[in-house]
Amino acid sequence: MPRINASPALSHLRVLDLTRVRAGPTCVRVLADFGADVIKVEMPPGNDGQDAIGGPRHGFDMQNLHRNKRSITLNLKAPEGVEIFKKLVATADVVVENYRPDVKARLGIGYDVLRAVNKRIILASISGFGETGPYRMRPGLDQIAQGMGGLMWVTGMPGQGPVRAGAAIADSSSGIYAAVGILIALAERERSGEGQWVATSLLQAQIAMMDFQAARYLVDGEVPPQVGNDHPYVTPTGAFETTDGYINIALGGGKQWVNFCQCIGRPDFANNPDFATQESRFRNRARLTEALAAAFKTKSSTEWLEILEKASIPVGPIYKMDEVFEDPQVEHLNMAVPVKHPVRGDIRIVNQPVTLSRTPS
């Protein structure tokens, strides 16, 4: 397969991609989209314990996750395959894998082996629970990490029980964190001349993504509950039903609160002691939410968006996926990229969410 230069940004780098499913491919996609020469190393059919590419080769997931790569089939369970892989390592900058932690050693391609071949090599490993520790050998899946990282107990309506997020948060974030680690290691290599081993896990990434919810417990000892579409400590926020759908609102205090009360036809709320301050609104959230729900059911989503946007109130529609890509701002941001596929023809894939002024993806 000929190399296609996706971008000049990382075109000086060669990446060997041993990844499968989602976390690893998410990491490598960042490097590939910005021009790295990515060679995807695939096991021969029947030698992989699971589907290594996450669905049919010409399916939507494969096209979106594994774009901008060349490919080679190597049997890394055979000595000849490992020797060929080491020859590739000698000319590479980065190796990315998301095998279970023991697999690298069993195949004979652990970090010490790779470093002996090329001291500048950077190995990036993404595991379920970490390269060491009591859980290192457990199979790691996104939903398991969502549960263990605390996400499922803050997602969903109060009292509903744990709810999985509708996207692979742990998989995707661990891939992005791994890409950040690789770029840091590459920058450090400019000074030291040596590579290093970059490691992250689904569990670490999921906990890091909990951010203020995790800090809320670590600093103040509070265990965050489920609050549905409400913000954990700011109100009014959340999803409100209109005559023809739903909208999101999220506002602060001060003049914004006063303007909001005017917009919904309840100017009396602005100075009502039960609602006048953020603290009082939070304390009386149930009553306030009930009153707002009644107010929002009097107009359409479009009408409310226009009214609230004019008053500079943070507001937005709540889209299904087809509506996301029909939005004029999404179209302007070019988040759906058209490409031509030799089998599927003209398709669109999801763009990188970061733009560079001279070397875009």
Backbone torsions as a table, in degrees:
resi	resn	phi	psi	omega
1	MET	NA	126.6	179.9
2	PRO	-69.8	154.2	179.0
3	ARG	-82.7	132.8	175.5
4	ILE	-109.1	123.7	-179.1
5	ASN	-79.5	101.0	-178.8
6	ALA	-70.7	-29.0	-177.3
7	SER	-167.9	149.4	175.9
8	PRO	-78.6	-9.0	-170.4
9	ALA	-57.5	-48.9	-177.5
10	LEU	-117.3	24.1	-174.5
11	SER	-67.7	-12.6	178.3
12	HIS	-84.8	-1.2	-174.8
13	LEU	-108.7	144.3	171.7
14	ARG	-115.5	131.2	-176.6
15	VAL	-122.2	130.2	173.8
16	LEU	-100.0	122.0	-170.9
17	ASP	-107.8	109.8	176.9
18	LEU	-103.9	15.8	-167.0
19	THR	-85.5	164.2	178.6
20	ARG	-146.2	170.8	175.4
21	VAL	61.5	-105.3	-174.0
22	ARG	-136.0	-45.0	-174.0
23	ALA	-60.0	-52.7	179.6
24	GLY	-62.7	-49.9	177.9
25	PRO	-58.2	-32.9	177.0
26	THR	-62.6	-41.6	176.9
27	CYS	-61.4	-52.1	-174.3
28	VAL	-67.0	-31.2	179.2
29	ARG	-57.6	-38.0	177.6
30	VAL	-59.5	-47.0	-177.7
31	LEU	-67.7	-41.6	-178.9
32	ALA	-66.0	-43.5	-177.9
33	ASP	-65.3	-25.9	178.0
34	PHE	-99.5	21.6	163.8
35	GLY	101.4	-2.5	177.9
36	ALA	-61.6	146.2	175.7
37	ASP	-80.8	96.7	-176.0
38	VAL	-97.5	126.0	174.7
39	ILE	-111.5	110.9	179.0
40	LYS	-81.8	119.9	-179.4
41	VAL	-97.0	114.2	-177.6
42	GLU	-111.5	144.3	175.4
43	MET	-75.9	150.8	175.5
44	PRO	-60.8	152.6	178.4
45	PRO	-54.2	135.4	178.4
46	GLY	91.1	-13.0	-179.3
47	ASN	-96.7	-7.4	-179.1
48	ASP	-100.7	134.7	-177.4
49	GLY	-69.3	-14.0	179.4
50	GLN	-150.7	172.2	178.4
51	ASP	-67.6	114.1	-171.7
52	ALA	-78.8	-14.2	-173.3
53	ILE	-112.7	0.2	174.8
54	GLY	75.6	48.9	177.4
55	GLY	118.0	-178.8	-179.4
56	PRO	-58.0	147.5	-176.2
57	ARG	-57.5	-35.7	-179.7
58	HIS	-100.8	14.1	179.5
59	GLY	-78.5	168.5	-174.9
60	PHE	-60.7	-37.5	-176.2
61	ASP	-68.9	-43.6	178.4
62	MET	-59.8	-45.6	-176.9
63	GLN	-64.8	-37.2	-176.9
64	ASN	-79.0	-35.1	-175.0
65	LEU	-86.2	-34.0	-168.7
66	HIS	-114.1	28.1	179.4
67	ARG	-71.9	163.9	174.2
68	ASN	62.0	32.6	179.8
69	LYS	-125.5	150.6	162.0
70	ARG	-92.8	174.3	-172.5
71	SER	-148.3	147.8	175.6
72	ILE	-146.0	145.2	176.1
73	THR	-101.5	124.2	177.5
74	LEU	-134.9	136.7	173.3
75	ASN	-90.1	96.1	-177.9
76	LEU	-75.5	-2.9	173.5
77	LYS	-87.2	-4.2	177.8
78	ALA	-110.3	141.6	-179.7
79	PRO	-55.3	-36.8	-179.8
80	GLU	-64.0	-39.2	178.9
81	GLY	-65.0	-40.9	178.9
82	VAL	-64.5	-39.7	179.8
83	GLU	-64.6	-41.2	176.8
84	ILE	-63.4	-42.0	179.6
85	PHE	-61.0	-41.3	179.3
86	LYS	-63.2	-34.5	176.0
87	LYS	-64.3	-37.2	175.9
88	LEU	-67.1	-39.6	-179.9
89	VAL	-60.3	-35.0	-177.9
90	ALA	-60.1	-26.7	-178.3
91	THR	-111.3	9.0	-175.7
92	ALA	-101.1	165.9	175.4
93	ASP	-106.9	-34.9	-172.6
94	VAL	-139.9	140.7	167.8
95	VAL	-120.5	132.1	178.7
96	VAL	-121.4	130.7	178.2
97	GLU	-143.3	150.6	171.2
98	ASN	-133.5	44.6	170.2
99	TYR	-70.2	168.3	167.2
100	ARG	-63.6	147.9	-170.1
101	PRO	-54.0	-30.2	-176.3
102	ASP	-81.8	-13.5	-171.7
103	VAL	-67.4	-39.2	-178.8
104	LYS	-56.0	-47.0	-178.9
105	ALA	-65.7	-41.5	-179.3
106	ARG	-63.1	-36.8	179.5
107	LEU	-79.9	-14.6	-178.1
108	GLY	80.7	31.2	-179.6
109	ILE	-131.3	33.9	175.7
110	GLY	-68.3	173.6	-174.5
111	TYR	-60.0	-43.4	-178.7
112	ASP	-60.7	-37.9	178.2
113	VAL	-66.5	-46.0	-178.6
114	LEU	-65.2	-39.4	179.6
115	ARG	-65.0	-34.8	177.9
116	ALA	-64.5	-29.4	177.3
117	VAL	-79.4	-39.6	-173.8
118	ASN	-152.5	105.0	-174.8
119	LYS	-69.4	-13.0	178.3
120	ARG	-90.2	-1.4	-175.2
121	ILE	-70.3	141.6	174.1
122	ILE	-111.5	120.2	176.4
123	LEU	-101.4	124.2	175.9
124	ALA	-111.4	123.4	-177.9
125	SER	-119.0	131.4	175.9
126	ILE	-120.6	116.9	-179.5
127	SER	-117.7	178.6	177.9
128	GLY	-74.7	-43.3	-171.1
129	PHE	-133.2	5.1	-179.0
130	GLY	117.8	156.1	-178.8
131	GLU	-75.1	-20.0	178.8
132	THR	-132.6	171.9	176.7
133	GLY	105.6	170.3	-173.0
134	PRO	-65.7	-22.2	-177.7
135	TYR	-102.8	7.7	-170.2
136	ARG	-57.7	-29.6	-175.2
137	MET	-93.8	-0.1	178.5
138	ARG	-71.8	143.9	173.2
139	PRO	-67.9	131.9	-175.9
140	GLY	-106.4	122.6	176.3
141	LEU	-127.6	154.5	-174.5
142	ASP	-53.8	-49.7	-175.5
143	GLN	-63.7	-35.7	177.5
144	ILE	-63.3	-42.4	179.2
145	ALA	-67.7	-37.0	176.1
146	GLN	-58.4	-41.1	179.5
147	GLY	-69.6	-45.9	-176.6
148	MET	-74.5	-24.0	-179.4
149	GLY	-87.5	0.1	175.1
150	GLY	95.2	-6.4	-174.7
151	LEU	-67.2	-40.5	-172.6
152	MET	-70.2	-20.8	178.5
153	TRP	-91.3	-1.2	170.8
154	VAL	-114.1	1.5	179.8
155	THR	-103.6	139.3	179.5
156	GLY	103.4	173.1	-177.4
157	MET	-77.6	152.6	179.8
158	PRO	-53.8	129.9	178.6
159	GLY	79.3	0.5	-175.7
160	GLN	-72.8	-25.2	-170.0
161	GLY	94.5	166.2	-173.7
162	PRO	-60.2	140.4	-178.0
163	VAL	-130.9	130.0	176.6
164	ARG	-74.6	139.4	173.0
165	ALA	-66.8	151.5	-175.0
166	GLY	-79.6	2.7	175.5
167	ALA	-131.9	160.3	-176.1
168	ALA	-80.6	75.8	-173.3
169	ILE	-61.6	-47.1	-177.1
170	ALA	-68.2	-44.2	177.3
171	ASP	-58.6	-54.0	-173.4
172	SER	-66.0	-43.1	-177.6
173	SER	-69.9	-35.7	177.3
174	SER	-65.3	-36.6	175.4
175	GLY	-63.3	-41.9	179.8
176	ILE	-68.5	-41.7	177.5
177	TYR	-61.9	-38.5	178.0
178	ALA	-63.7	-40.5	178.2
179	ALA	-63.1	-40.4	176.7
180	VAL	-62.0	-43.9	178.8
181	GLY	-60.9	-40.6	178.1
182	ILE	-62.3	-45.1	-178.6
183	LEU	-65.8	-35.0	174.9
184	ILE	-65.2	-43.9	-180.0
185	ALA	-64.3	-37.8	177.1
186	LEU	-64.5	-41.0	178.8
187	ALA	-65.3	-41.3	179.2
188	GLU	-66.8	-33.5	-179.8
189	ARG	-63.0	-26.3	177.1
190	GLU	-60.2	-30.4	179.3
191	ARG	-91.2	-45.0	-172.1
192	SER	-88.6	-25.3	-175.7
193	GLY	77.7	5.6	-177.0
194	GLU	-123.6	147.5	174.3
195	GLY	-83.3	-174.7	176.0
196	GLN	-161.6	174.1	-178.2
197	TRP	-98.3	119.8	177.8
198	VAL	-103.3	127.2	-178.4
199	ALA	-136.1	138.6	171.0
200	THR	-145.3	178.0	-178.8
201	SER	-147.5	162.4	176.7
202	LEU	-60.0	-40.5	-178.3
203	LEU	-66.1	-45.4	178.4
204	GLN	-61.0	-45.4	-177.8
205	ALA	-64.1	-41.3	-179.5
206	GLN	-64.3	-41.8	177.3
207	ILE	-63.8	-42.5	178.6
208	ALA	-62.0	-36.8	179.7
209	MET	-69.4	-19.2	176.5
210	MET	-70.9	-23.8	167.5
211	ASP	45.9	-110.6	-173.1
212	PHE	-66.4	-26.9	177.5
213	GLN	-68.1	-39.6	176.6
214	ALA	-68.9	-42.7	179.6
215	ALA	-64.6	-33.2	177.7
216	ARG	-56.9	-40.3	177.9
217	TYR	-77.4	-46.8	-174.6
218	LEU	-63.3	-38.1	-175.4
219	VAL	-88.4	-46.6	-173.6
220	ASP	-106.6	-5.8	179.2
221	GLY	75.5	12.7	-179.7
222	GLU	-90.5	134.5	175.3
223	VAL	-94.0	111.8	-175.0
224	PRO	-65.4	133.2	177.9
225	PRO	-92.8	174.9	169.8
226	GLN	-71.9	133.7	176.5
227	VAL	-130.5	14.8	177.3
228	GLY	63.7	-131.3	-179.4
229	ASN	-87.8	-2.0	176.2
230	ASP	-75.2	155.6	171.2
231	HIS	-75.7	148.8	-177.7
232	PRO	-58.8	-31.1	-178.1
233	TYR	-146.2	13.7	175.8
234	VAL	-124.6	137.5	178.8
235	THR	-148.3	149.1	3.9
236	PRO	-84.7	134.8	171.5
237	THR	-140.3	165.1	172.4
238	GLY	122.7	-172.3	-177.1
239	ALA	-97.3	131.7	179.6
240	PHE	-126.9	137.9	-178.6
241	GLU	-79.4	136.3	175.0
242	THR	-110.3	-170.1	179.8
243	THR	-69.8	-19.2	-176.3
244	ASP	-136.2	16.1	-179.6
245	GLY	167.1	-143.6	-179.0
246	TYR	-138.3	152.4	171.3
247	ILE	-132.7	159.7	174.7
248	ASN	-103.9	137.3	169.3
249	ILE	-127.5	152.3	177.7
250	ALA	-158.4	104.2	-177.0
251	LEU	-131.7	159.8	179.0
252	GLY	-95.7	-142.5	-176.2
253	GLY	-116.6	-153.4	178.0
254	GLY	61.1	-138.9	-176.7
255	LYS	-64.1	-30.4	179.1
256	GLN	-60.7	-41.5	178.0
257	TRP	-65.1	-42.6	178.8
258	VAL	-61.4	-46.1	179.4
259	ASN	-62.6	-39.8	179.9
260	PHE	-61.7	-44.4	179.4
261	CYS	-59.9	-38.8	176.5
262	GLN	-63.5	-43.9	-176.2
263	CYS	-61.8	-38.8	-175.7
264	ILE	-90.3	6.0	177.7
265	GLY	76.7	23.1	177.2
266	ARG	-128.5	63.3	179.6
267	PRO	-61.5	-21.3	179.6
268	ASP	-66.1	-23.5	179.4
269	PHE	-67.2	-26.2	-171.2
270	ALA	-59.0	-40.6	-177.2
271	ASN	-113.1	8.2	176.0
272	ASN	-65.4	124.1	-176.9
273	PRO	-58.2	-21.3	178.1
274	ASP	-76.4	-18.2	-174.4
275	PHE	-131.8	-2.7	-169.5
276	ALA	-68.3	-30.2	-178.3
277	THR	-115.7	162.3	178.2
278	GLN	-59.9	-39.6	-179.3
279	GLU	-64.6	-43.9	-178.7
280	SER	-70.7	-36.0	177.7
281	ARG	-65.1	-40.5	179.4
282	PHE	-66.4	-40.0	-180.0
283	ARG	-64.6	-33.4	-177.7
284	ASN	-111.2	33.1	-174.1
285	ARG	-56.6	-43.1	-176.1
286	ALA	-60.0	-45.6	179.2
287	ARG	-65.0	-42.5	-178.7
288	LEU	-65.9	-43.7	-179.7
289	THR	-61.6	-39.1	178.6
290	GLU	-63.2	-42.6	179.8
291	ALA	-67.5	-41.3	179.6
292	LEU	-66.7	-38.9	178.9
293	ALA	-58.5	-41.2	178.5
294	ALA	-66.4	-39.4	-178.9
295	ALA	-67.1	-43.1	-175.9
296	PHE	-70.3	-20.0	179.6
297	LYS	-78.2	4.6	-178.6
298	THR	-94.0	-10.8	-177.5
299	LYS	-139.5	166.4	178.5
300	SER	-78.3	165.4	177.8
301	SER	-59.5	-44.7	-179.2
302	THR	-60.1	-43.1	179.4
303	GLU	-62.6	-45.5	-179.2
304	TRP	-65.8	-40.4	178.8
305	LEU	-59.6	-42.8	-179.3
306	GLU	-66.4	-44.8	-179.1
307	ILE	-62.8	-48.7	-174.7
308	LEU	-73.5	-35.4	177.3
309	GLU	-63.8	-38.2	178.2
310	LYS	-61.8	-29.6	179.7
311	ALA	-93.1	9.5	179.8
312	SER	59.4	35.4	174.9
313	ILE	-89.2	130.5	176.9
314	PRO	-62.3	113.2	-175.5
315	VAL	-149.7	153.3	178.5
316	GLY	-163.2	158.9	175.8
317	PRO	-73.6	163.5	174.6
318	ILE	-115.8	108.9	-168.6
319	TYR	-98.3	147.6	157.3
320	LYS	-80.9	166.4	-169.7
321	MET	-61.7	-35.5	178.3
322	ASP	-64.5	-35.1	179.9
323	GLU	-71.6	-31.7	178.1
324	VAL	-54.2	-50.4	-172.8
325	PHE	-83.2	-2.0	172.8
326	GLU	-94.4	-9.7	-177.8
327	ASP	-68.6	134.8	-176.8
328	PRO	-62.6	-31.9	178.3
329	GLN	-71.3	-38.8	177.1
330	VAL	-63.9	-41.7	176.5
331	GLU	-61.9	-42.0	179.2
332	HIS	-62.1	-37.7	-179.4
333	LEU	-77.7	-5.2	175.6
334	ASN	58.4	45.4	-178.2
335	MET	-79.1	-13.2	174.5
336	ALA	-113.6	111.1	-173.2
337	VAL	-99.4	124.7	177.3
338	PRO	-77.3	134.7	175.1
339	VAL	-137.9	159.3	177.8
340	LYS	-106.7	123.0	-178.9
341	HIS	-107.1	137.2	-175.0
342	PRO	-63.6	-23.7	179.7
343	VAL	-104.7	-45.4	-174.0
344	ARG	-89.7	-10.4	179.9
345	GLY	79.0	-142.0	-178.0
346	ASP	-78.7	119.0	176.8
347	ILE	-133.4	172.4	174.7
348	ARG	-123.4	143.7	177.4
349	ILE	-126.9	165.6	-174.9
350	VAL	-79.8	128.6	-177.8
351	ASN	-75.9	161.1	169.7
352	GLN	-65.4	140.8	-176.8
353	PRO	-87.4	14.5	178.9
354	VAL	-128.9	137.6	179.7
355	THR	-114.1	141.5	175.5
356	LEU	-116.9	136.7	-170.5
357	SER	-69.2	-33.9	-178.3
358	ARG	-104.4	-32.3	-174.2
359	THR	-128.8	67.8	-178.5
360	PRO	-67.6	162.6	179.0
361	SER	-69.2	NA	NA
